[in-house]
């Protein structure tokens, strides 16, 4: 009996290294030090990826174009990208697919300089760069108010949000488009809200989980585990306020409590992150203006709903929601 127990113990020790070695190594690219990436950061810092069997390395690459190229080249396996990247890439023959999301509605706010009371008074609007998410949403919000971008309102490229605020402060622009937490700075400078996209309730996700279809098919178990971790990460983020603020401080390089709280309040994240058409319909319409063929595409061409659906059908997500007591 003793010998048998010893043999079993030695066998257990022998398989431990191979079990650890079986954990998948996944490189995930993110592109900006803004708060809508918070669940990704929290999932990493709380070691939830490891809990679900993956070793995940977060790789920062500024700019969606460069980040998408890393995905195409195989240097990274998953990207957190806007839907436009997938829609335009798919039209160019790339095998991208959205398999989850990190947003529910438009999050952007347009602030005007002191004295401007209406968006109709704006003649120059500061965005990041043409083709960016900020540019796309700014154009959509202007058009919604009956204004023509580039005709009624000049669209000016000023880069990051700090530069956009500075452009308004130095009278090089009449207004700028921002997201939290830079919204707090704009208010402190006396800028007024002209359009608050976050209060319009328009379905949209500026960040999707994106991978190549070939990788999703080849690594399905690993990507189910990745999706599990991200979904639990959202629950963990919502349930652990102080931990989440510390993670935000680390990745955003901000220590000001007021700024961190502004960020925490501003973003809502789905517990069941299905990447359904309603969350990428706006960019489909925008890309369709340049490429009308997009409007005839079956939306299923751009997504793979099966990862979230499998976890939803299994009861995994509902159990998390009960255990974490979030909504």
C-alpha positions in Angstrom: 0.0 0.0 0.0 2.8 2.5 0.9 4.6 1.7 -2.4 1.3 2.3 -4.3 0.7 5.6 -2.6 4.3 6.6 -3.3 4.0 5.7 -6.9 0.8 7.7 -7.2 2.4 10.7 -5.5 5.4 10.5 -7.8 3.0 10.3 -10.8 1.1 13.4 -9.6 4.4 15.3 -9.2 5.5 14.2 -12.7 2.4 15.5 -14.4 2.4 18.9 -12.7 5.0 20.5 -15.0 3.3 19.3 -18.1 -0.1 20.7 -16.8 1.5 24.0 -16.3 3.2 23.8 -19.6 -0.1 23.2 -21.3 -1.4 26.7 -20.4 -1.7 28.7 -23.6 0.5 31.8 -24.2 -1.7 34.6 -25.6 -0.5 38.0 -26.6 -3.2 40.7 -26.4 -2.7 44.1 -27.9 -4.3 47.3 -26.6 -3.9 50.7 -28.0 -4.7 53.6 -25.7 -4.3 54.6 -22.0 -8.1 55.2 -21.6 -10.5 53.8 -19.2 -12.6 51.6 -21.5 -9.7 49.1 -21.5 -10.1 48.8 -17.7 -11.6 45.3 -17.6 -8.7 43.9 -19.7 -6.2 45.5 -17.2 -8.2 44.2 -14.2 -8.4 40.7 -15.6 -4.7 40.7 -16.0 -3.8 42.2 -12.6 -6.3 39.9 -10.7 -4.7 36.9 -12.3 -8.0 35.8 -13.7 -6.4 34.7 -17.1 -4.3 32.2 -15.1 -7.3 31.0 -13.2 -8.9 30.0 -16.5 -5.8 28.3 -17.9 -4.0 31.0 -20.0 -0.8 33.0 -19.7 -1.7 36.4 -21.2 0.8 39.1 -22.1 -0.6 42.6 -22.6 1.2 44.4 -25.4 0.7 48.2 -25.9 0.8 49.4 -29.5 -0.4 53.0 -30.1 -2.7 53.3 -33.0 -5.2 50.8 -34.4 -3.5 50.4 -37.8 -0.1 49.3 -36.2 -1.9 47.1 -33.7 -4.0 45.4 -36.4 -0.8 44.7 -38.4 0.6 42.9 -35.3 -2.5 40.7 -35.4 -2.2 40.0 -39.1 1.5 39.1 -38.7 0.8 36.7 -35.8 2.9 38.7 -33.3 -0.3 39.1 -31.2 -3.3 36.8 -31.0 -6.2 39.0 -29.8 -6.8 42.7 -30.2 -9.1 45.1 -28.5 -10.2 47.2 -31.5 -13.1 49.3 -32.8 -15.6 47.6 -35.1 -14.3 49.8 -38.0 -11.0 47.9 -38.0 -12.8 44.6 -38.5 -15.3 45.8 -41.0 -12.7 47.5 -43.2 -10.2 44.7 -42.8 -12.8 42.0 -43.7 -13.6 44.0 -46.9 -9.9 43.8 -47.7 -9.9 40.1 -47.4 -8.6 39.8 -43.8 -10.1 37.0 -41.7 -10.9 39.1 -38.6 -13.9 38.3 -36.4 -15.3 40.1 -33.4 -16.1 37.5 -30.6 -16.9 39.8 -27.6 -17.3 43.4 -26.7 -16.4 46.0 -24.0 -19.0 48.6 -24.5 -22.8 49.3 -24.5 -23.3 52.8 -25.8 -21.5 55.9 -27.2 -19.2 57.3 -24.5 -17.9 60.5 -26.2 -18.8 64.0 -25.1 -18.3 67.2 -27.1 -17.2 70.2 -25.1 -17.2 73.8 -26.3 -15.1 76.8 -25.2 -16.4 79.3 -22.8 -19.2 81.4 -24.3 -20.4 78.7 -26.8 -23.8 77.5 -25.8 -24.8 75.4 -28.8 -23.2 72.9 -31.2 -24.6 75.1 -34.0 -22.1 77.7 -33.1 -19.1 75.4 -33.6 -17.0 76.0 -36.7 -13.9 74.1 -35.7 -13.9 70.7 -33.9 -10.8 69.1 -32.5 -10.6 65.3 -33.0 -7.6 62.9 -32.7 -7.0 61.9 -36.3 -9.1 61.2 -39.3 -10.5 57.7 -39.4 -10.2 57.3 -35.6 -13.0 56.3 -33.3 -13.2 59.9 -32.0 -13.4 61.3 -35.6 -16.1 58.8 -36.5 -18.3 59.5 -33.5 -17.8 63.3 -33.8 -19.0 63.1 -37.4 -22.0 61.0 -36.4 -23.0 63.4 -33.6 -22.6 66.4 -35.8 -24.7 64.8 -38.6 -27.3 63.9 -36.0 -27.7 67.6 -35.2 -28.1 68.4 -38.9 -24.5 69.7 -39.4 -22.2 68.6 -42.2 -18.6 67.7 -41.1 -15.9 69.3 -43.3 -18.5 71.8 -44.7 -20.4 73.4 -41.7 -17.7 72.3 -39.2 -14.0 72.0 -39.9 -12.6 68.7 -38.5 -9.1 69.4 -37.1 -6.6 66.7 -36.1 -4.9 67.4 -32.7 -4.0 63.9 -31.5 -4.5 62.9 -27.9 -7.2 64.4 -25.6 -4.8 66.7 -23.8 -3.9 68.3 -27.1 -7.5 68.7 -28.0 -8.3 70.5 -24.8 -5.3 72.7 -25.4 -6.5 73.5 -28.9 -9.7 74.9 -27.4 -7.9 76.7 -24.6 -5.6 78.5 -27.2 -8.5 79.3 -29.5 -7.3 76.9 -32.2 -10.6 75.1 -32.0 -14.1 75.9 -30.8 -14.8 72.5 -29.4 -13.3 69.1 -28.8 -14.5 65.5 -28.5 -13.4 63.7 -25.3 -14.0 60.6 -23.1 -13.6 60.1 -19.4 -11.5 61.0 -17.5 -10.5 64.0 -19.6 -14.1 65.1 -19.3 -13.3 66.2 -15.7 -10.5 68.4 -16.9 -12.7 70.1 -19.5 -15.3 70.9 -16.8 -12.7 72.3 -14.5 -11.5 74.6 -17.2 -15.1 75.9 -17.6 -15.9 74.2 -20.9 -19.5 73.5 -21.5 -21.1 70.2 -22.7 -22.6 70.7 -26.2 -23.4 67.0 -26.9 -23.2 64.2 -24.3 -23.2 61.0 -26.4 -23.3 58.9 -23.2 -26.8 60.2 -22.4 -28.2 59.4 -25.9 -28.5 55.6 -25.2 -27.3 54.7 -28.7 -26.0 51.1 -28.8 -22.3 51.1 -29.8 -19.1 49.4 -28.6 -15.8 51.2 -29.3 -13.9 48.1 -28.3 -14.4 44.5 -29.5 -12.5 41.3 -28.8 -10.9 40.6 -32.2 -9.0 37.7 -33.5 -8.3 36.0 -36.8 -10.9 33.3 -37.6 -8.1 30.8 -38.3 -6.7 31.4 -34.8 -10.2 31.1 -33.2 -10.8 27.8 -35.0 -7.3 26.4 -34.2 -7.3 27.5 -30.5 -11.0 27.2 -29.6 -10.4 25.9 -26.1 -7.9 28.5 -25.3 -10.2 31.3 -26.6 -13.2 29.9 -24.6 -10.9 30.2 -21.6 -9.9 33.7 -22.6 -13.5 34.8 -23.0 -14.3 33.2 -19.6 -11.6 35.3 -18.0 -12.7 38.5 -19.7 -16.3 38.0 -18.6 -15.2 37.3 -15.0 -12.9 40.3 -15.2 -15.8 42.6 -15.9 -17.6 41.1 -12.9 -14.5 41.5 -10.8 -14.1 45.1 -11.9 -17.6 46.0 -10.9 -17.5 44.2 -7.6 -14.1 45.4 -6.4 -14.1 49.2 -6.6 -10.8 49.9 -4.7 -8.8 47.2 -6.6 -10.2 48.5 -9.9 -9.1 52.1 -9.0 -5.6 50.9 -8.2 -5.4 49.1 -11.6 -6.7 52.2 -13.4 -4.0 54.3 -11.6 -1.3 51.9 -12.7 -2.2 51.7 -16.4 -3.4 55.3 -16.9 -0.5 56.7 -14.8 -2.8 58.8 -12.7 -3.0 59.1 -9.0 -5.7 61.7 -8.6 -8.7 60.0 -6.9 -11.2 62.4 -8.4 -10.0 61.5 -12.0 -10.1 57.8 -11.2 -13.6 58.0 -9.9 -14.7 60.0 -13.0 -13.4 57.2 -15.1 -15.1 54.4 -13.0 -18.5 56.2 -13.2 -18.2 56.9 -17.0 -18.0 53.4 -18.4 -20.4 50.6 -18.2 -19.4 47.1 -19.4 -21.7 44.2 -20.4 -21.9 41.1 -18.3 -22.9 39.1 -21.5 -20.7 40.7 -24.1 -22.4 39.4 -27.3 -21.0 41.3 -30.3 -24.4 41.7 -32.0 -25.0 43.9 -35.0 -26.6 46.7 -33.0 -23.2 47.5 -31.4 -21.4 47.9 -34.8 -24.3 49.1 -37.0 -23.1 52.7 -36.9 -19.6 51.9 -38.2 -21.2 49.6 -40.8 -23.2 52.6 -42.1 -20.2 54.9 -42.0 -17.9 52.4 -43.9 -20.9 51.8 -46.3 -20.7 55.4 -47.4 -17.3 54.7 -48.9 -17.9 51.1 -49.8 -21.6 50.4 -50.5 -21.0 46.7 -50.7 -20.7 46.6 -46.9 -24.3 47.4 -46.5 -25.3 44.3 -48.4 -23.1 42.0 -46.2 -24.5 39.6 -43.8 -23.4 40.9 -40.3 -22.4 37.4 -39.4 -19.4 37.8 -41.6 -17.9 40.1 -39.1 -18.6 38.2 -35.9 -18.4 34.9 -34.1 -21.0 34.7 -31.4 -20.3 31.1 -30.4 -17.8 31.9 -27.6 -20.1 34.0 -25.5 -23.1 31.9 -26.4 -21.4 28.7 -25.2 -20.6 30.3 -21.8 -24.1 31.8 -21.6 -25.9 28.5 -22.4 -23.8 26.7 -19.9 -24.9 28.9 -17.0 -21.3 30.1 -16.4 -22.2 33.8 -16.7 -25.4 33.7 -14.6 -23.5 32.0 -11.9 -20.8 34.7 -11.9 -23.4 37.4 -11.7 -25.0 35.7 -8.7 -21.6 35.0 -7.0 -20.3 38.6 -7.5 -23.6 40.2 -6.8 -23.4 42.7 -9.7 -25.7 43.9 -12.4 
